[in-house]
Amino acid sequence: MAIKKAIFKIFNGSTWDEYHHKTDSAQVAHTNSDNSATTAEAIFNGTTAKATLASGSSGDITLRKHGNIVVALGRLKTSATAAGATLATIPAGYRPNRYVRLLAPRYDLRYGNIGINTDGVVALVNDSQLSEANKEYYINLCWVLA
């Protein structure tokens, strides 16, 4: 990934100094609080993980962490017809620090209500057609860590 190399100016108190980018994001280093170095590209891309799906669930949920914000994207299909049914588990380091309840749209313009516990359990809270088997949700959720 390359950074757009545009000219920028910084006011030094009396005149505007002109600067040019001469590197890409893989070469730009950022010093972390523990004095280790990270490239700007790694910070931009964040770290990723996958949710573990429960029995009766299929699909794919990718988790990406940007600082203290977690973004969950994917698709989840379940045959669960009861509220409280476990759909997946979020790995440690990506779990919310308090219970969160989020809406997840379905393939048929209905929606489901999904809860994520602090232990990472993703459960079906309710659905506009809860008794219907083989519901498919589009996961586009985010939450803030501590």
C-alpha positions in Angstrom: 0.0 0.0 0.0 1.4 3.4 -0.9 0.6 6.7 0.6 -0.5 9.5 -1.8 2.7 11.5 -2.3 1.4 15.1 -2.2 3.2 18.3 -1.3 2.3 19.7 2.0 3.4 22.9 3.8 4.0 23.7 7.5 4.1 27.2 8.8 7.3 27.7 10.8 6.3 31.0 12.3 7.3 33.3 9.5 7.0 31.4 6.2 5.5 28.2 4.9 8.1 25.4 4.5 7.3 23.0 1.7 7.8 19.2 2.2 7.5 16.2 -0.1 6.8 12.6 0.8 9.6 10.3 -0.3 8.5 7.0 1.4 5.6 4.7 1.5 3.7 3.5 4.5 5.7 0.3 4.9 8.8 2.4 5.5 7.4 4.9 8.0 8.0 3.8 11.5 5.9 4.6 14.6 7.4 4.3 18.1 5.0 2.5 20.5 4.7 3.2 24.2 7.1 0.2 24.9 9.7 1.7 22.5 9.1 -1.0 19.8 8.6 0.2 16.3 5.6 -0.4 14.1 5.1 0.6 10.5 2.3 3.0 9.6 1.0 0.3 7.3 0.6 -2.2 10.2 -1.2 0.5 12.2 -3.5 1.3 9.3 -4.3 -2.4 8.6 -4.8 -3.2 12.3 -4.8 -6.8 13.6 -7.3 -9.4 12.6 -8.9 -12.5 14.1 -11.8 -14.9 13.3 -14.8 -15.6 15.5 -15.3 -19.3 16.3 -18.7 -20.4 15.1 -21.0 -22.5 17.3 -22.5 -25.8 16.2 -25.5 -25.0 13.9 -23.9 -21.8 12.6 -22.0 -21.3 9.4 -20.4 -18.4 7.7 -17.4 -16.2 8.5 -16.9 -13.3 10.9 -13.6 -11.4 10.6 -12.6 -9.1 13.5 -10.3 -6.2 12.9 -8.9 -4.1 15.8 -7.9 -0.5 15.3 -6.5 0.8 18.6 -9.4 0.2 21.0 -12.1 -0.2 18.4 -13.1 -3.6 17.1 -14.9 -4.0 13.8 -16.7 -7.3 13.0 -17.6 -8.0 9.4 -19.0 -11.1 7.7 -22.0 -13.3 7.3 -23.6 -15.7 9.8 -26.2 -18.3 9.1 -27.9 -20.2 11.9 -30.6 -22.7 12.4 -31.2 -21.5 16.0 -34.8 -20.7 16.8 -34.5 -19.9 20.5 -33.5 -16.6 22.1 -30.2 -17.0 23.9 -28.8 -19.6 21.4 -25.0 -19.2 21.1 -24.0 -18.3 17.5 -20.2 -17.7 17.9 -17.4 -16.8 20.3 -15.2 -13.7 20.0 -11.5 -14.4 20.9 -9.8 -12.8 23.9 -8.4 -9.4 23.1 -11.4 -8.5 20.8 -14.2 -8.9 23.4 -16.2 -6.0 24.7 -15.6 -4.9 28.3 -19.3 -4.8 28.9 -22.4 -6.5 27.4 -23.4 -5.0 24.0 -26.5 -5.6 22.0 -26.5 -4.8 18.3 -28.9 -5.0 15.4 -27.9 -7.3 12.5 -29.7 -7.1 9.2 -31.0 -10.2 7.5 -30.9 -11.3 3.9 -34.7 -10.7 3.6 -34.8 -7.1 5.0 -35.8 -8.3 8.5 -33.4 -8.0 11.3 -32.0 -9.8 14.3 -30.8 -8.6 17.7 -27.4 -10.0 18.7 -25.8 -9.8 22.1 -22.1 -10.1 22.8 -21.0 -10.9 26.4 -17.8 -10.0 28.1 -16.7 -13.7 27.8 -17.0 -13.4 24.0 -20.2 -15.4 23.6 -22.3 -14.1 20.7 -26.0 -15.0 21.3 -29.2 -14.5 19.4 -31.3 -12.1 21.6 -34.4 -11.9 19.3 -35.3 -11.8 15.6 -38.3 -10.4 13.7 -39.0 -14.1 12.7 -37.4 -16.0 15.6 -39.1 -19.3 14.9 -37.8 -19.4 11.3 -34.9 -21.8 10.7 -31.9 -20.9 8.5 -31.7 -17.2 9.2 -28.8 -15.4 7.6 -27.4 -12.2 9.1 -25.0 -9.7 7.6 -22.5 -8.8 10.3 -21.3 -5.1 10.2 -20.8 -4.3 13.9 -18.3 -2.3 16.0 -17.6 -1.7 19.6 -15.1 0.0 21.8 -12.8 -1.8 24.1 -11.9 -0.5 27.6 
